[in-house]
Amino acid sequence: MDVVEDLELVELVELEVRELLSLYGYEGEKTPFIRGSALKALEGDPGEYGVPAVKKLLDACDEYIPEPERKCSLPVILPIDQVLSIPGKGTVVTGRLEQGTLRPGMSLELVGLGAPRGQKLVVGALETFRKTLSEAIAGDQVRALAG
């Protein structure tokens, strides 16, 4: 690891964290602890605490964190986080799709404080993290261009 050199101290901290997890109702004894160094991984270190530790962490996340239930078959609910005006493109809204499935060309009704009753928005294009989408599902963070 990049800062802590005393492995006994690391083991003591792990033990204390396990006890705290158990105290608050989590499975402290079953919780995986992955020791590693983000700095060493970024430097490409092939040692135990470098790149392999990050891979081990990702594997543990996949194994122990359940996939959330996505409510894709319900009507679309997209709380809007931001409204942006992009010169040459138009209005873009961003938010996390709470439920439903969203596709370009779909018509959405705007609801909420200040929204005129019955105002519609047609989705022109969808993207997430600068990647164009043909479809967004519940749980996705999206940017929707108002068409």
N, CA and C of each residue as an Amber inpcrd file, in Angstrom:
protein
   441
   0.8440000  -1.1770000   0.0000000   0.0000000   0.0000000   0.0000000
   0.8860000   1.2360000   0.0000000   0.3640000   2.3620000  -0.4290000
   1.2280000   3.5090000  -0.6540000   1.5260000   4.3510000   0.5760000
   0.7470000   4.2710000   1.6540000   1.0070000   5.1040000   2.8220000
   1.2840000   4.2600000   4.0600000   0.4590000   3.2710000   4.3330000
   0.5760000   2.4730000   5.5530000   1.5930000   1.3580000   5.3510000
   2.5720000   1.3130000   6.2450000   3.5890000   0.2750000   6.1370000
   3.4330000  -0.7940000   7.2120000   2.7180000  -0.4960000   8.2830000
   2.5400000  -1.4290000   9.3930000   1.3030000  -2.2930000   9.1350000
   1.5080000  -3.5480000   8.7090000   0.3940000  -4.4380000   8.3910000
  -0.4540000  -4.7690000   9.6150000   0.1500000  -4.7570000  10.8030000
  -0.6230000  -5.0090000  12.0240000  -1.6630000  -3.9110000  12.2320000
  -1.2970000  -2.6740000  11.9300000  -2.2270000  -1.5520000  12.0410000
  -3.3820000  -1.7250000  11.0460000  -3.0710000  -2.1540000   9.8440000
  -4.0980000  -2.3840000   8.8250000  -5.0650000  -3.4670000   9.2960000
  -4.5410000  -4.5400000   9.8590000  -5.3830000  -5.6310000  10.3570000
  -6.2530000  -5.1650000  11.5260000  -5.7020000  -4.3190000  12.3940000
  -6.4610000  -3.7790000  13.5240000  -7.6170000  -2.9010000  13.0290000
  -7.3520000  -2.0590000  12.0540000  -8.3940000  -1.1940000  11.4830000
  -9.4860000  -2.0480000  10.8420000  -9.0920000  -3.0830000  10.1120000
 -10.0720000  -3.9740000   9.4870000 -10.9570000  -4.6300000  10.5440000
 -10.3530000  -5.0890000  11.6300000 -11.1030000  -5.7230000  12.7150000
 -12.1060000  -4.7420000  13.3290000 -11.6660000  -3.5080000  13.5680000
 -12.5520000  -2.4940000  14.1440000 -13.7110000  -2.1590000  13.2020000
 -13.4300000  -2.0740000  11.9150000 -14.4890000  -1.7730000  10.9440000
 -15.4890000  -2.9190000  10.8910000 -15.0060000  -4.1590000  10.9350000
 -15.9050000  -5.3220000  10.9460000 -16.8210000  -5.2720000  12.1780000
 -16.2440000  -4.9240000  13.3410000 -17.0420000  -4.8210000  14.5690000
 -18.1120000  -3.7380000  14.4430000 -17.7480000  -2.5930000  13.8750000
 -18.7200000  -1.5110000  13.6810000 -19.8340000  -1.9300000  12.7210000
 -19.4650000  -2.6070000  11.6430000 -20.4780000  -3.0870000  10.7020000
 -21.4600000  -4.0160000  11.4030000 -20.9300000  -4.9410000  12.1990000
 -21.7820000  -5.8840000  12.9340000 -22.6640000  -5.1510000  13.9410000
 -22.0990000  -4.1560000  14.6200000 -22.8420000  -3.3740000  15.6050000
 -24.0730000  -2.7080000  14.9850000 -23.9460000  -2.2730000  13.7280000
 -25.0430000  -1.5800000  13.0540000 -25.8710000  -2.4930000  12.1450000
 -25.7710000  -3.8060000  12.3700000 -26.6610000  -4.7380000  11.6820000
 -26.1900000  -5.2700000  10.3470000 -24.9540000  -4.9930000   9.9770000
 -24.4180000  -5.5310000   8.7250000 -23.6240000  -6.7960000   9.0300000
 -23.3570000  -7.5730000   8.0100000 -22.6170000  -8.8190000   8.1900000
 -21.1120000  -8.5330000   8.1660000 -20.5950000  -8.0450000   9.2840000
 -19.1960000  -7.6520000   9.3710000 -18.2200000  -8.7630000   9.0470000
 -18.5250000  -9.9770000   9.4880000 -17.6040000 -11.0950000   9.2500000
 -17.6030000 -11.5440000   7.7940000 -18.7010000 -11.3000000   7.0860000
 -18.8010000 -11.7380000   5.6910000 -18.3990000 -10.6460000   4.6970000
 -18.2310000  -9.4340000   5.1980000 -17.9100000  -8.3160000   4.3130000
 -16.4860000  -8.4460000   3.7830000 -16.3230000  -8.4170000   2.4550000
 -14.9670000  -8.5240000   1.9040000 -14.1880000  -7.2170000   2.1030000
 -12.9340000  -7.3510000   2.4680000 -12.0270000  -6.2100000   2.5680000
 -10.9460000  -6.4020000   1.5180000 -10.7590000  -5.4050000   0.6950000
  -9.7690000  -5.4710000  -0.3710000  -8.6960000  -4.4330000  -0.0600000
  -7.4880000  -4.8920000   0.0800000  -6.3700000  -3.9790000   0.3490000
  -5.6910000  -3.6300000  -0.9630000  -5.4730000  -2.3420000  -1.1610000
  -4.8290000  -1.9310000  -2.3930000  -4.4790000  -0.4630000  -2.3630000
  -3.8440000  -0.0330000  -3.4210000  -3.4050000   1.3460000  -3.5550000
  -3.8450000   1.8750000  -4.9160000  -4.7160000   2.8760000  -4.8970000
  -5.1460000   3.4930000  -6.1510000  -3.9400000   4.1060000  -6.8650000
  -3.0200000   4.6860000  -6.0960000  -1.8280000   5.2890000  -6.6890000
  -1.0010000   4.2390000  -7.4250000  -0.7680000   3.1040000  -6.7720000
   0.0140000   2.0410000  -7.4210000  -0.7080000   1.5080000  -8.6560000
  -2.0220000   1.3800000  -8.5760000  -2.7850000   0.8900000  -9.7260000
  -2.6820000   1.8750000 -10.8900000  -2.8060000   3.1770000 -10.5990000
  -2.6900000   4.1860000 -11.6510000  -1.3030000   4.1950000 -12.2820000
  -0.3000000   3.8360000 -11.4920000   1.0700000   3.7650000 -12.0100000
   1.3260000   2.4640000 -12.7580000   0.3100000   1.5630000 -12.7750000
   0.4500000   0.2950000 -13.4940000   1.2080000  -0.7680000 -12.7350000
   1.3650000  -0.6020000 -11.4250000   2.1020000  -1.5640000 -10.5980000
   1.4200000  -2.9370000 -10.6560000   2.1320000  -3.9820000 -11.0920000
   1.5420000  -5.3200000 -11.1940000   1.5540000  -6.0880000  -9.8700000
   2.0670000  -5.4710000  -8.8070000   2.1540000  -6.1300000  -7.5050000
   0.7970000  -6.3160000  -6.8530000   0.7780000  -7.0210000  -5.7400000
  -0.4450000  -7.3900000  -5.0160000  -1.3580000  -6.2010000  -4.7170000
  -0.7790000  -5.0310000  -4.4110000  -1.5780000  -3.8720000  -4.0250000
  -1.8300000  -2.9020000  -5.1790000  -1.3780000  -3.2300000  -6.3680000
  -1.5670000  -2.3660000  -7.5330000  -2.7760000  -2.7640000  -8.3570000
  -2.5480000  -2.9760000  -9.6530000  -3.6250000  -3.3040000 -10.5930000
  -4.4520000  -4.5160000 -10.1540000  -3.8350000  -5.6140000  -9.6820000
  -4.6500000  -6.7660000  -9.2600000  -5.6280000  -6.4370000  -8.1270000
  -5.2690000  -5.5090000  -7.2450000  -6.1640000  -5.1350000  -6.1440000
  -7.4150000  -4.4390000  -6.6760000  -7.2580000  -3.5970000  -7.6940000
  -8.4140000  -2.9140000  -8.2790000  -9.3230000  -3.9310000  -8.9600000
  -8.7300000  -4.8780000  -9.6710000  -9.5330000  -5.9270000 -10.3140000
 -10.2680000  -6.7570000  -9.2610000  -9.5920000  -7.0490000  -8.1630000
 -10.2160000  -7.8060000  -7.0750000 -11.3760000  -7.0090000  -6.4680000
 -11.2050000  -5.7000000  -6.3290000 -12.2640000  -4.8350000  -5.8040000
 -13.4840000  -4.8480000  -6.7260000 -13.2610000  -4.7330000  -8.0230000
 -14.3750000  -4.7530000  -8.9740000 -15.0990000  -6.0920000  -8.9460000
 -14.3450000  -7.1880000  -8.8570000 -14.9590000  -8.5190000  -8.7670000
 -15.8030000  -8.6410000  -7.5020000 -15.2940000  -8.1200000  -6.3790000
 -16.0360000  -8.1760000  -5.1150000 -17.3220000  -7.3530000  -5.2090000
 -17.2550000  -6.1920000  -5.8530000 -18.4580000  -5.3670000  -6.0310000
 -19.5000000  -6.1230000  -6.8540000 -19.0580000  -6.7580000  -7.9370000
 -19.9830000  -7.5290000  -8.7730000 -20.6130000  -8.6750000  -8.0000000
 -19.8410000  -9.2930000  -7.1230000 -20.3280000 -10.4620000  -6.3930000
 -21.2320000 -10.1030000  -5.2130000 -20.9150000  -9.0350000  -4.4860000
 -21.6070000  -8.7420000  -3.2320000 -22.6760000  -7.6590000  -3.3110000
 -22.6210000  -6.8080000  -4.3140000 -23.6170000  -5.7390000  -4.4210000
 -24.6800000  -6.1870000  -5.4170000 -25.9200000  -6.3290000  -4.9610000
 -26.9660000  -6.8250000  -5.8630000 -27.3210000  -5.8070000  -6.9490000
 -27.6680000  -6.3210000  -8.1090000 -28.1400000  -5.4810000  -9.2140000
 -29.4820000  -4.8790000  -8.7940000 -29.6520000  -3.5640000  -8.9210000
 -30.9270000  -2.9740000  -8.5050000 -32.0610000  -3.4130000  -9.4310000
 -33.2530000  -3.4990000  -8.8580000 -34.4260000  -3.8250000  -9.6680000
 -34.7800000  -2.5850000 -10.4790000 -34.8430000  -2.7470000 -11.7760000
 -35.1670000  -1.6220000 -12.6530000 -36.6270000  -1.7210000 -13.0810000
 -37.3560000  -0.6430000 -12.8870000 -38.7920000  -0.6150000 -13.1880000
 -39.0060000  -0.1050000 -14.6150000 -38.6170000  -0.9180000 -15.5850000
 -38.6280000  -0.5030000 -16.9910000 -40.0120000  -0.5050000 -17.6230000
 -40.9320000  -1.3030000 -17.0860000 -42.2470000  -1.4320000 -17.7200000
 -43.2470000  -0.3740000 -17.2390000 -42.8680000   0.4170000 -16.2670000
 -43.7580000   1.4630000 -15.7450000 -43.6560000   2.7280000 -16.5990000
 -44.6050000   3.6620000 -16.4650000 -44.5300000   4.9230000 -17.2140000
 -43.2490000   5.6960000 -16.8670000 -42.7580000   6.4550000 -17.8250000
 -41.5100000   7.2060000 -17.6640000 -41.6510000   8.2820000 -16.5920000
 -40.6870000   8.2930000 -15.6730000 -40.5250000   9.4000000 -14.7270000
 -39.0590000   9.8050000 -14.7870000 -38.8250000  11.0420000 -15.2240000
 -37.4720000  11.5780000 -15.3520000 -37.3970000  12.9120000 -14.6180000
 -37.0420000  12.8860000 -13.3090000 -36.8420000  14.1560000 -12.6060000
 -35.6910000  14.9240000 -13.2660000 -35.9150000  16.1750000 -13.5710000
 -34.9100000  16.9700000 -14.2840000 -33.9710000  17.6370000 -13.2890000
 -32.6680000  17.3460000 -13.4530000 -31.6330000  17.9530000 -12.6090000
 -31.2140000  19.3150000 -13.1490000 -31.0350000  19.3770000 -14.4750000
 -30.5330000  20.6000000 -15.1060000 -31.2320000  20.8210000 -16.4350000
 -31.3390000  22.0790000 -16.8170000 -31.8030000  22.4540000 -18.1500000
 -30.6930000  23.3060000 -18.7450000 -30.1950000  22.8870000 -19.9000000
 -29.0890000  23.5830000 -20.5470000 -29.5170000  24.0590000 -21.9230000
 -29.0310000  25.2200000 -22.3170000 -29.2640000  25.7130000 -23.6680000
 -27.9340000  25.6310000 -24.3990000 -27.8670000  24.7570000 -25.3980000
 -26.6210000  24.5450000 -26.1260000 -26.7480000  25.1900000 -27.5060000
 -25.9220000  26.2260000 -27.7780000 -25.9990000  26.9120000 -29.0720000
 -25.8400000  25.9200000 -30.2320000 -26.7370000  26.0310000 -31.1980000
 -26.6760000  25.1580000 -32.3630000 -27.3750000  23.8220000 -32.1760000
 -27.7150000  23.4770000 -30.9370000 -28.3930000  22.1980000 -30.6830000
 -29.7860000  22.4060000 -30.1250000 -29.9050000  23.2750000 -29.1360000
 -31.2020000  23.5120000 -28.5200000 -31.1680000  23.2780000 -27.0240000
 -32.3090000  22.8860000 -26.4890000 -32.4490000  22.6820000 -25.0500000
 -32.1690000  21.2280000 -24.6960000 -31.3650000  21.0480000 -23.6640000
 -31.0260000  19.7110000 -23.1760000 -31.4250000  19.6390000 -21.7090000
 -32.0850000  18.5420000 -21.3340000 -32.4050000  18.3060000 -19.9280000
 -31.6110000  17.0950000 -19.4580000 -31.1930000  17.1250000 -18.1910000
 -30.4530000  15.9970000 -17.6330000 -31.1670000  15.4910000 -16.3920000
 -30.9910000  14.2100000 -16.1240000 -31.5760000  13.6140000 -14.9300000
 -31.3900000  12.1090000 -14.9260000 -31.7840000  11.5040000 -13.8080000
 -31.7120000  10.0430000 -13.6970000 -33.1090000   9.4920000 -13.9110000
 -33.2340000   8.5990000 -14.8700000 -34.5250000   8.0030000 -15.1990000
 -34.9660000   7.1050000 -14.0500000 -35.9890000   7.5290000 -13.3230000
 -36.4590000   6.7930000 -12.1440000 -37.1690000   5.5050000 -12.5210000
 -37.9950000   5.5790000 -13.5550000 -38.7190000   4.3850000 -13.9970000
 -39.0730000   4.5540000 -15.4600000 -39.3420000   3.4220000 -16.1170000
 -39.7430000   3.4370000 -17.5120000 -38.5770000   3.2490000 -18.4590000
 -38.9010000   3.3110000 -19.7420000 -37.9250000   3.1810000 -20.8190000
 -38.1140000   4.3810000 -21.7350000 -37.0190000   5.0450000 -22.0780000
 -37.0680000   6.2820000 -22.8500000 -36.3350000   6.0870000 -24.1690000
 -36.9670000   6.5500000 -25.2670000 -36.3640000   6.4450000 -26.5970000
 -36.5120000   7.7880000 -27.3230000 -35.6030000   8.0850000 -28.2590000
 -35.7760000   9.2880000 -29.0780000 -37.1200000   9.2320000 -29.8100000
 -37.7630000  10.3890000 -29.9120000 -39.0580000  10.4700000 -30.5790000
 -40.2380000  10.3820000 -29.6280000 -39.9900000   9.9330000 -28.3920000
 -41.0840000   9.8330000 -27.4210000 -41.5130000  11.2240000 -26.9700000
 -42.7900000  11.3560000 -26.6760000 -43.3460000  12.6030000 -26.1710000
 -43.5380000  12.4690000 -24.6630000 -43.0400000  13.4480000 -23.9290000
 -43.1640000  13.4520000 -22.4730000 -43.9620000  14.6660000 -22.0360000
 -44.7210000  14.5130000 -20.9660000 -45.4500000  15.6420000 -20.3940000
 -44.6370000  16.2030000 -19.2380000 -44.4430000  17.5180000 -19.2470000
 -43.7270000  18.1760000 -18.1580000 -44.7050000  18.4630000 -17.0300000
 -44.3370000  18.0860000 -15.8120000 -45.1650000  18.3760000 -14.6420000
 -44.2750000  18.9800000 -13.5710000 -44.8780000  19.7470000 -12.6780000
 -44.1110000  20.3330000 -11.5870000 -44.3940000  21.8110000 -11.4580000
 -43.7590000  22.4070000 -10.4640000 -43.9530000  23.8320000 -10.2060000
 -43.4590000  24.6530000 -11.3900000 -44.2830000  25.5370000 -11.8620000
 -43.8850000  26.4260000 -12.9420000 -44.0660000  25.8500000 -14.3350000
 -44.3650000  24.5660000 -14.4650000 -44.5670000  23.9700000 -15.7870000
 -46.0180000  24.1870000 -16.1990000 -46.2360000  24.7900000 -17.3710000
 -47.6160000  24.9640000 -17.8290000 -48.3010000  23.6060000 -17.9660000
 -49.5220000  23.5220000 -17.5320000 -50.2720000  22.2660000 -17.5640000
 -50.3620000  21.7400000 -18.9990000 -50.0040000  20.4730000 -19.1660000
 -50.1120000  19.8280000 -20.4690000 -48.9570000  20.1000000 -21.4150000
 -47.9110000  20.8090000 -20.9590000 -46.7780000  21.0970000 -21.8410000
 -46.0350000  19.8060000 -22.1610000 -45.7280000  19.6090000 -23.4420000
 -45.0640000  18.3850000 -23.9030000 -43.6260000  18.6820000 -24.3170000
 -42.8190000  17.6430000 -24.2720000 -41.4360000  17.7080000 -24.7300000
 -41.2020000  16.4490000 -25.5510000 -40.6860000  16.5970000 -26.7600000
 -40.3590000  15.4420000 -27.5900000 -38.8610000  15.2060000 -27.4740000
 -38.4950000  13.9650000 -27.1710000 -37.0830000  13.6090000 -27.0180000
 -36.4580000  13.4960000 -28.4020000 -35.4820000  14.3650000 -28.6840000
 -34.8100000  14.3460000 -29.9840000 -33.6500000  13.3730000 -30.0240000
 -32.8580000  13.3490000 -28.9730000 -31.6940000  12.4560000 -28.9000000
 -31.4110000  12.1790000 -27.4330000 -30.7690000  11.0510000 -27.1870000
 -30.4200000  10.6450000 -25.8200000 -28.9430000  10.3390000 -25.7480000
 -28.3390000  10.6960000 -24.6270000 -26.9590000  10.2660000 -24.4070000
 -26.6970000  10.1050000 -22.9220000 -25.6640000   9.3380000 -22.6210000
 -25.1960000   9.1750000 -21.2530000 -23.6780000   9.1910000 -21.2870000
 -23.0930000  10.0350000 -20.5090000 -21.6370000  10.1470000 -20.4290000
 -21.0060000  10.2130000 -21.8220000 -21.5540000  11.1050000 -22.6630000
 -21.0650000  11.3760000 -24.0250000 -21.1760000  10.1790000 -24.9680000
 -22.0890000   9.2830000 -24.6700000 -22.3360000   8.1210000 -25.5220000
 -23.7980000   8.1840000 -25.9610000 -24.0390000   8.1450000 -27.2730000
 -25.3990000   8.2080000 -27.8010000 -26.1460000   6.9200000 -27.4810000
 -27.4060000   7.0710000 -27.0730000 -28.2400000   5.9210000 -26.7200000
 -29.4260000   5.8050000 -27.6690000 -29.7990000   4.5720000 -27.9940000
 -31.0440000   4.3420000 -28.7320000 -32.1820000   4.1310000 -27.7430000
 -31.8110000   3.8710000 -26.4860000 -32.8040000   3.6160000 -25.4460000
 -32.1510000   3.8260000 -24.0820000 -32.9050000   4.3910000 -23.1560000
 -32.4540000   4.5260000 -21.7640000 -33.4570000   3.7880000 -20.8940000
 -32.9520000   3.1220000 -19.8570000 -33.8360000   2.3810000 -18.9560000
 -33.7150000   2.9360000 -17.5430000 -34.6940000   2.5830000 -16.7130000
 -34.7230000   3.0520000 -15.3290000 -33.3590000   2.8710000 -14.6780000
 -32.8890000   3.9250000 -14.0180000 -31.5900000   3.8990000 -13.3570000
 -30.5020000   4.6060000 -14.1400000 -30.7110000   4.8140000 -15.4430000
 -29.7020000   5.4740000 -16.2730000 -29.6870000   6.9800000 -16.0210000
 -28.4990000   7.5570000 -16.0090000 -28.3230000   9.0080000 -15.9630000
 -28.3000000   9.4650000 -17.4170000 -29.1970000  10.3560000 -17.8110000
 -29.3140000  10.7060000 -19.2240000 -29.3150000  12.2090000 -19.4670000
 -28.9700000  12.5440000 -20.7060000 -29.1510000  13.8890000 -21.2520000
 -30.1040000  13.7150000 -22.4240000 -31.1900000  14.4480000 -22.4070000
 -32.1810000  14.3520000 -23.4770000 -32.2810000  15.6940000 -24.1910000
 -32.0630000  15.6640000 -25.4960000 -32.2060000  16.8540000 -26.3210000
 -33.6820000  17.0140000 -26.6500000 -34.2240000  18.1760000 -26.3520000
 -35.6340000  18.4340000 -26.6590000 -35.7510000  18.6630000 -28.1570000
 -36.5330000  17.8100000 -28.8290000 -36.6630000  17.8810000 -30.2910000
 -37.7600000  18.7940000 -30.7350000
